[in-house]
Amino acid sequence: MKKTRRRYLSFLLHSDGSKLDDKQIGMAIWKNLLSLYGEVSAADSKLYLVEFDENSGAGILQCTASSLDKVITSSVLIGSIGKDQVSFEPKKTSGTIKGLKR
């Protein structure tokens, strides 16, 4: 069985209003990915929110290399989470977390 290649995406989340926690953000990205690309693509993406800092809005997402474009697209198209208006800004992609933090 072939090992899947992972990609890491660093991002900034700009929010109007209250601070959002990592569960809300993870669910919003997952739901948007699911509605845009369907269950099969969402499941194949193996999307995971590695870390998120509520104060700065910086975070890291993990997904498969083949679904990176879909994850970025679905994340950027999120306009609101709950009642808060948000803007998702992808910063950098890498094959390792260490590469993102350089």
N, CA, C and O of each residue as an XYZ file, in Angstrom:
408
protein
N       0.842     -1.175      0.000
C       0.000      0.000      0.000
C       0.890      1.242      0.000
O       1.818      1.358      0.800
N       0.592      2.149     -0.897
C       1.406      3.344     -1.055
C       1.046      4.388      0.003
O      -0.128      4.624      0.287
N       2.070      5.001      0.573
C       1.867      6.030      1.587
C       1.424      7.330      0.911
O       1.984      7.722     -0.113
N       0.423      7.991      1.483
C      -0.063      9.241      0.896
C       0.866     10.391      1.258
O       1.353     10.495      2.384
N       1.096     11.249      0.274
C       1.936     12.424      0.507
C       1.089     13.517      1.133
O      -0.010     13.812      0.663
N       1.604     14.110      2.190
C       0.879     15.162      2.897
C       1.438     16.523      2.518
O       2.604     16.656      2.148
N       0.590     17.519      2.617
C       1.012     18.901      2.445
C       0.465     19.707      3.611
O      -0.617     19.429      4.126
N       1.221     20.693      4.009
C       0.829     21.577      5.097
C       0.625     22.973      4.540
O       1.399     23.440      3.704
N      -0.417     23.633      5.007
C      -0.785     24.961      4.529
C      -0.862     25.901      5.725
O      -1.654     25.681      6.641
N      -0.042     26.946      5.715
C      -0.159     27.958      6.768
C      -1.114     29.038      6.283
O      -1.151     29.366      5.097
N      -1.885     29.586      7.215
C      -2.895     30.572      6.846
C      -3.095     31.587      7.956
O      -2.707     31.371      9.104
N      -3.709     32.698      7.584
C      -4.171     33.705      8.534
C      -5.674     33.823      8.384
O      -6.189     33.845      7.266
N      -6.376     33.898      9.492
C      -7.818     34.062      9.476
C      -8.144     35.417     10.083
O      -7.929     35.643     11.273
N      -8.664     36.313      9.257
C      -9.052     37.644      9.715
C     -10.528     37.591     10.074
O     -11.346     37.104      9.294
N     -10.869     38.097     11.261
C     -12.233     37.982     11.752
C     -12.742     39.318     12.273
O     -12.007     40.075     12.907
N     -14.020     39.597     11.992
C     -14.701     40.743     12.588
C     -15.461     40.228     13.797
O     -16.355     39.394     13.661
N     -15.115     40.713     14.965
C     -15.869     40.305     16.149
C     -15.076     39.406     17.064
O     -13.872     39.584     17.250
N     -15.775     38.424     17.640
C     -15.187     37.585     18.680
C     -14.138     36.629     18.114
O     -14.077     36.381     16.910
N     -13.319     36.104     19.018
C     -12.299     35.139     18.626
C     -12.959     33.798     18.344
O     -13.888     33.392     19.043
N     -12.477     33.126     17.326
C     -13.008     31.821     16.941
C     -12.073     30.733     17.447
O     -10.853     30.903     17.453
N     -12.650     29.615     17.873
C     -11.803     28.522     18.321
C     -11.535     27.556     17.169
O     -12.144     27.653     16.103
N     -10.618     26.630     17.403
C     -10.180     25.739     16.340
C     -11.270     24.780     15.859
O     -11.276     24.397     14.689
N     -12.180     24.392     16.732
C     -13.259     23.487     16.322
C     -14.194     24.154     15.323
O     -14.611     23.530     14.347
N     -14.526     25.424     15.563
C     -15.399     26.155     14.640
C     -14.747     26.296     13.269
O     -15.408     26.136     12.243
N     -13.468     26.590     13.253
C     -12.758     26.790     11.993
C     -12.636     25.476     11.232
O     -12.885     25.430     10.028
N     -12.257     24.416     11.925
C     -12.148     23.102     11.294
C     -13.463     22.641     10.694
O     -13.489     22.116      9.580
N     -14.553     22.831     11.421
C     -15.867     22.425     10.914
C     -16.303     23.276      9.726
O     -16.905     22.757      8.786
N     -16.009     24.570      9.754
C     -16.391     25.451      8.646
C     -15.652     25.071      7.365
O     -16.253     25.035      6.291
N     -14.362     24.788      7.470
C     -13.588     24.389      6.292
C     -14.080     23.041      5.781
O     -14.237     22.853      4.575
N     -14.323     22.106      6.690
C     -14.798     20.777      6.297
C     -16.154     20.862      5.598
O     -16.351     20.241      4.554
N     -17.088     21.625      6.164
C     -18.422     21.738      5.567
C     -18.369     22.385      4.193
O     -19.095     21.974      3.288
N     -17.516     23.394      4.025
C     -17.394     24.046      2.731
C     -16.755     23.109      1.705
O     -17.178     23.083      0.549
N     -15.752     22.347      2.109
C     -15.123     21.360      1.233
C     -16.134     20.293      0.825
O     -16.172     19.871     -0.330
N     -16.939     19.868      1.770
C     -17.965     18.861      1.511
C     -19.029     19.373      0.549
O     -19.448     18.642     -0.349
N     -19.468     20.604      0.718
C     -20.518     21.133     -0.156
C     -20.003     21.430     -1.561
O     -20.754     21.304     -2.528
N     -18.744     21.821     -1.691
C     -18.199     22.135     -3.014
C     -17.796     20.897     -3.811
O     -18.048     20.834     -5.014
N     -17.176     19.917     -3.165
C     -16.586     18.792     -3.888
C     -17.198     17.430     -3.584
O     -16.858     16.452     -4.250
N     -18.083     17.339     -2.608
C     -18.741     16.078     -2.317
C     -18.003     15.240     -1.281
O     -16.895     15.566     -0.856
N     -18.654     14.156     -0.895
C     -18.139     13.313      0.182
C     -16.846     12.598     -0.168
O     -15.951     12.483      0.670
N     -16.741     12.119     -1.394
C     -15.555     11.349     -1.774
C     -14.302     12.225     -1.746
O     -13.279     11.832     -1.184
N     -14.381     13.395     -2.346
C     -13.223     14.299     -2.358
C     -12.891     14.808     -0.960
O     -11.719     14.946     -0.610
N     -13.913     15.087     -0.166
C     -13.679     15.562      1.198
C     -12.997     14.480      2.034
O     -12.085     14.774      2.808
N     -13.431     13.244      1.881
C     -12.824     12.148      2.637
C     -11.401     11.871      2.153
O     -10.517     11.591      2.963
N     -11.175     11.946      0.843
C      -9.845     11.701      0.291
C      -8.844     12.792      0.658
O      -7.636     12.567      0.603
N      -9.335     13.967      1.030
C      -8.424     15.068      1.370
C      -7.709     14.835      2.697
O      -6.628     15.380      2.917
N      -8.301     14.029      3.585
C      -7.742     13.763      4.916
C      -7.372     15.071      5.612
O      -6.268     15.225      6.136
N      -8.311     15.997      5.605
C      -8.114     17.333      6.156
C      -7.995     17.284      7.676
O      -8.761     16.596      8.351
N      -7.021     18.026      8.201
C      -6.781     18.065      9.643
C      -6.225     19.436     10.012
O      -5.281     19.917      9.384
N      -6.805     20.058     11.021
C      -6.299     21.331     11.525
C      -5.228     21.028     12.567
O      -5.540     20.596     13.676
N      -3.975     21.254     12.213
C      -2.845     20.900     13.074
C      -2.762     21.832     14.268
O      -2.675     21.381     15.410
N      -2.790     23.136     14.006
C      -2.748     24.104     15.104
C      -3.411     25.399     14.674
O      -3.491     25.718     13.488
N      -3.890     26.147     15.685
C      -4.504     27.443     15.429
C      -4.313     28.324     16.652
O      -4.592     27.907     17.776
N      -3.840     29.538     16.433
C      -3.652     30.518     17.498
C      -4.809     31.508     17.436
O      -4.939     32.257     16.468
N      -5.649     31.513     18.466
C      -6.841     32.365     18.480
C      -6.497     33.850     18.502
O      -7.244     34.661     17.954
N      -5.393     34.215     19.118
C      -5.030     35.629     19.238
C      -4.562     36.230     17.917
O      -5.010     37.310     17.533
N      -3.664     35.533     17.223
C      -3.130     36.073     15.969
C      -3.943     35.640     14.753
O      -3.875     36.291     13.710
N      -4.703     34.563     14.864
C      -5.472     34.048     13.735
C      -4.647     33.187     12.800
O      -5.107     32.849     11.709
N      -3.437     32.825     13.201
C      -2.560     31.998     12.374
C      -2.808     30.526     12.662
O      -3.069     30.137     13.800
N      -2.724     29.711     11.610
C      -2.941     28.290     11.788
C      -2.273     27.473     10.710
O      -1.741     28.011      9.739
N      -2.308     26.143     10.893
C      -1.724     25.208      9.937
C      -2.735     24.105      9.664
O      -3.268     23.495     10.590
N      -2.995     23.854      8.376
C      -3.848     22.760      7.931
C      -2.991     21.665      7.315
O      -1.956     21.945      6.711
N      -3.424     20.411      7.469
C      -2.764     19.285      6.822
C      -3.763     18.630      5.884
O      -4.930     18.463      6.240
N      -3.318     18.256      4.683
C      -4.170     17.539      3.738
C      -3.285     16.711      2.817
O      -2.060     16.768      2.927
N      -3.880     15.948      1.917
C      -3.097     15.195      0.949
C      -2.621     16.129     -0.157
O      -3.230     17.169     -0.410
N      -1.539     15.753     -0.806
C      -0.959     16.591     -1.860
C      -1.916     16.742     -3.041
O      -1.964     17.798     -3.671
N      -2.668     15.700     -3.339
C      -3.579     15.749     -4.491
C      -4.793     16.643     -4.247
O      -5.427     17.086     -5.205
N      -5.123     16.913     -3.003
C      -6.305     17.723     -2.705
C      -5.962     19.126     -2.199
O      -6.849     19.843     -1.736
N      -4.711     19.523     -2.278
C      -4.292     20.820     -1.747
C      -5.040     21.973     -2.409
O      -5.493     22.887     -1.720
N      -5.176     21.945     -3.727
C      -5.882     23.022     -4.431
C      -7.349     23.107     -4.015
O      -7.894     24.202     -3.875
N      -7.980     21.965     -3.818
C      -9.383     21.951     -3.396
C      -9.541     22.524     -1.987
O     -10.493     23.255     -1.713
N      -8.614     22.193     -1.104
C      -8.668     22.693      0.272
C      -8.472     24.204      0.295
O      -9.177     24.909      1.017
N      -7.525     24.705     -0.484
C      -7.291     26.150     -0.542
C      -8.518     26.861     -1.095
O      -8.954     27.871     -0.544
N      -9.074     26.336     -2.181
C     -10.252     26.950     -2.800
C     -11.435     26.987     -1.847
O     -12.082     28.023     -1.698
N     -11.721     25.864     -1.204
C     -12.875     25.820     -0.309
C     -12.665     26.692      0.926
O     -13.632     27.226      1.470
N     -11.433     26.843      1.373
C     -11.151     27.680      2.538
C     -11.291     29.164      2.215
O     -11.832     29.932      3.010
N     -10.804     29.556      1.054
C     -10.863     30.965      0.661
C     -12.304     31.416      0.447
O     -12.620     32.587      0.659
N     -13.168     30.517      0.037
C     -14.561     30.867     -0.242
C     -15.434     30.983      1.002
O     -16.617     31.304      0.887
N     -14.888     30.733      2.181
C     -15.655     30.895      3.416
C     -15.799     32.387      3.701
O     -14.803     33.103      3.807
N     -17.036     32.851      3.823
C     -17.290     34.268      4.083
C     -17.641     34.562      5.524
O     -17.382     35.655      6.027
N     -18.239     33.572      6.193
C     -18.612     33.791      7.586
C     -18.591     32.465      8.340
O     -18.833     31.397      7.777
N     -18.296     32.572      9.617
C     -18.366     31.428     10.521
C     -19.270     31.860     11.659
O     -18.928     32.753     12.434
N     -20.417     31.227     11.752
C     -21.422     31.674     12.713
C     -21.944     33.032     12.282
O     -22.423     33.188     11.159
N     -21.856     34.014     13.168
C     -22.294     35.370     12.843
C     -21.118     36.284     12.500
O     -21.322     37.454     12.175
N     -19.902     35.770     12.569
C     -18.706     36.574     12.328
C     -18.294     36.512     10.861
O     -18.262     35.436     10.264
N     -17.981     37.664     10.287
C     -17.436     37.733      8.939
C     -15.949     37.388      9.017
O     -15.227     37.927      9.856
N     -15.493     36.493      8.146
C     -14.097     36.077      8.163
C     -13.489     36.158      6.768
O     -14.192     36.152      5.757
N     -12.188     36.232      6.747
C     -11.421     36.223      5.508
C     -10.245     35.280      5.706
O      -9.448     35.460      6.628
N     -10.134     34.283      4.849
C      -9.085     33.271      4.938
C      -7.959     33.656      3.983
O      -8.193     33.840      2.788
N      -6.742     33.778      4.505
C      -5.588     34.168      3.690
C      -4.522     33.071      3.736
O      -3.814     32.950      4.736
N      -4.395     32.265      2.669
C      -3.329     31.263      2.646
C      -1.969     31.941      2.519
O      -1.809     32.869      1.726
N      -0.992     31.482      3.294
C       0.327     32.111      3.297
C       1.370     31.275      2.559
O       2.037     31.771      1.651
N       1.513     30.007      2.947
C       2.594     29.199      2.405
C       2.215     27.726      2.479
O       1.500     27.310      3.390
N       2.694     26.937      1.520
C       2.508     25.492      1.562
C       3.871     24.819      1.618
O       4.866     25.347      1.121
N       3.895     23.633      2.237
C       5.147     22.905      2.371
C       4.851     21.428      2.598
O       3.724     21.050      2.917
N       5.874     20.604      2.428
C       5.741     19.179      2.691
C       5.978     18.822      4.145
O       5.668     17.710      4.573
N       6.533     19.768      4.916
C       6.788     19.534      6.339
C       6.373     20.758      7.154
O       6.328     21.874      6.636
N       6.075     20.540      8.412
C       5.734     21.657      9.297
C       6.970     22.521      9.531
O       6.869     23.743      9.637
N       8.118     21.892      9.608
C       9.364     22.630      9.812
C       9.602     23.619      8.668
O      10.087     24.726      8.898
N       9.266     23.229      7.453
C       9.418     24.112      6.302
C       8.517     25.328      6.371
O       8.872     26.391      5.861
N       7.354     25.190      6.992
C       6.436     26.323      7.132
C       6.939     27.334      8.145
O       6.716     28.534      7.992
N       7.604     26.863      9.161
C       8.008     27.741     10.261
C       9.322     28.462     10.007
O       9.750     29.276     10.825
N       9.971     28.171      8.873
C      11.218     28.874      8.535
C      10.955     30.278      8.120
O      11.889     31.013      7.802
